[in-house]
Amino acid sequence: MCGIVGYIGNKEALPFLINGLKKLEYRGYDSAGFCIQHDGKLSVVKRKGKVKELENASKSLKITGHMGIAHTRWATHGAPNEANAHPHLDCKGAIAIVHNGIIENYGALKEMLKKEGHRFFSETDTEVLAHLIEKFKGKNLESAVAMALKLVEGTFGLLVIDKTSQEIIAAKKGSPLLLGIGSQEIIIASDASAIAGHTKKVVYLNDSEMAIISSNNYVVKNVNGKVVEKKIHDMEMTVQQIEKRGFKHFMAKEIFEQPLAIENTLRGRIGDGRIKLSIDVDVKKVKRIIITACGTSWHSALIGKYLIEKIIGIQVEVDYASEFRYRNPIIKKGDLVVAISQSGETADTLAALKEAKQKGAKTLGVVNVVGSTVAREVDFGIYLHAGPEIGVASTKAFTCQVTALLLFALYLQQQKGVLDKKILEELKKIPAKIEEILKESKNIRILAQKFKASKNFLYLGRGLNFPVALEGALKLKEISYIHAEGYPAAEMKHGPIALIDEHMPVVFIAPKDDTYQKIISNMQEIKARGGTVIAIINENEPYIAALTNHVIKVPKTLDILSPLLNVIPLQLLAYHIADLKGLNVDKPRNLAKSVTVE
Ligand code: G6P
């Protein structure tokens, strides 16, 4: 949830830390802080609010030093204030720590440490770690950290420094951490975006590993203190990919990037009329597919169910990862568990994946962030290659997830010898059709102006477009704080219809497919009760005007591909409403991009 960055090298640490925090701010953003070691001292600065506040505060202080750690926080334990912001220190102010994750037994540890005379300054679980390390501090910071972590239950990605050691100690369990290896410098971060632009060489830490890092060397050890040989990977992310490129918000940039992002998901995978995926799934052995995910990724999972069942005929179940992990799920021989995650770090999705693996399922990941934990845990994976998604509300990851699921479904068809080339050919045309819809952005903004004061919204769709209705509603509530619900259109009669009056805008996703006539009847029901109808259509029938207040027309495509087009106006509508309301589109209140806590 939070972001961590550390620097050790031959340059001033502060600019690296501040720039790194700015890149990581999308992960958590209620307070931030850093600690720099110099002349045998630790200088700590923390501020409530954005990294900018911290940067302003640090300007007048002239802090120098070549090693330091920093953190941007999304509160879990204790209010978002300066005291609870990281880094946290021990009693003597000689040890500093930044931490992402949750120390589950912190209550018991805190009691123990208090009895031993330790004094606490914050309400956080993290501070317990600083005092535990202090408790074990003999000569060596590394062994003190190792001993402290033996007592800890929970998850962590953490960095520790003290007043004198010329090393940063990093440790990981259930929360990402990677090392960017430069020349005479090493940057450690919870996310590659803080490293991009400095070096392409990265080392990913695995769970229960600890790294002892100096400016020109690093040693990684396992939980038994044995040195682990680590592979150096080439990082794909570039600085250009994580800048706004003239857009007002990352979310707008990411919406407009979708044609290219989808092309990147397809690249190299549909050449010469065949599907090429680097996975080894045998359609004959797959009896059932269980897809697990959270948030927007769960919506693409629902679309995956519809399309896999429709074109392959394999039974698919979809489960919220948070539910799957706790209900002792039944896994049988022939089950394939698919985990979908943009970040690849969502705690519930990871736990669901572990549960599935423990029960013997084969696992497949549909992941955007290269090298992320989900990507490394699964048996096989399909990367989205959508590029970094910075806006908290997911957009391009969603359409690329649906594209990847389509590729997977076609891959299974191909094995059965029944590859539907019509779908393949039409898939190639989707990016250009999305470009067409994006041209409507200005008109959608005019519509947004009309509805920005609404208090509620209803989104209705059927079949493959029911999950699109859910996604449209989620986008709106996430960033505009307008209450919105998505429903299968026919379910409307069983409750939501009671809400319809002239103050309730209802968005219909109504492409001309085999549910079209039914959707039209549902529209009539809303109109008859004075509701305002906004319809996403792909054919302008003469009677549509009488049934709707506003229409947004999208190009025609195959039914099975229509979610890829229909979701675009819904993303734009949510975006423009939130922007017109003057809200923080990229960093909506209370949300975080990557939810690494339960
Ligand atoms: C958070 C984000 C959502 C995202 C969900 C799942 O709630 O705000 O945008 O859909 O996590 O994230 P994942 O990275 O697993 O797709």
Residues whose N, C-alpha, C, O or C-beta is under 5 A from the ligand:
A	BS01	G6P	C294 G295 T296 S297 I340 S341 Q342 S343 G344 T346 V392 A393 S394 A592 K593 V595
